């Protein structure tokens, strides 16, 4: 069977699909299953901020738990599959296709050509989606608040609203979990040279936190749609988070994760800013979706 790049449906509010298996490969402990199309979101091997979806593969009435879901790359000449950090090439490299790898505990019960059902844990994916969108909204609000008083000179990088992009400059890590996003920022010498008054920021951290939360209240009350615009239907095609927050420009952010479908999915988002040390802060964005 010819192996093709995986078509993705995790941006289309799809949680179950009948699909055909293109490739099965096993180790002593796990079995990798690659299909032509999938509703499962894999964890990125480059920027693993958004966890893999959970769910199951169903074949002949038997359900196999998807214990992980990763990005893979197949060398077409050899048919060799490389998974996660073992991938040796960049996307769109000629002679390679990128695929979604559904990881099962070892089994020999399914084979290439079998038609299976891929069933995503909908509630888990939706909770991750809310957490990821909350992280985007929170950092846009933080950028806006900091742009008002905490930069002493113009910054080269601007965010989608035209504010100084503190998030882009300072973000060290970002991790999404159900209904939460945790961002870690470093306030180092380089950032101060670029014009951030980091000492003032730290001394005013609770005031900044309050202003960020007030801004989030205003934005969430808009209740508008959150769109994911896809350049194509394959895993490696670019995708963009888009939302009209009533600012001077539409917020458009490159992002490969899954997301909430509208601001009304949130009852509230509460941000907590924590000073870890003189050069590190954490931003915890917690979702209350009214359940």
Secondary structure, DSSP 4 states (H G I P E B T S, - for coil): ----PPEE-TTTT--EEEEEEEEEEE-SSEEEEEESEESPPPBPSSS--BPPP-EEEEETTEEEEEEEEEEEEEETTTTEEEEGGG--S-TT-TTEEEEEEEEEES-SS--TT-EEEEEE-HHHHHHHHHHHHHHHHHHHHHHHHHHHHSBSS--S-B-TTSSB-HHHHHEEEEEEETTEEEEEEE--HHHHHTTB-HHHHHHTHHHHHHHHHHHHHHHHTT--BEEEEESSSBTTS-EEEEE--SSSS-EEEE--S---SBGGG-SEEEEEEEEEETTEEEEEEEEE---
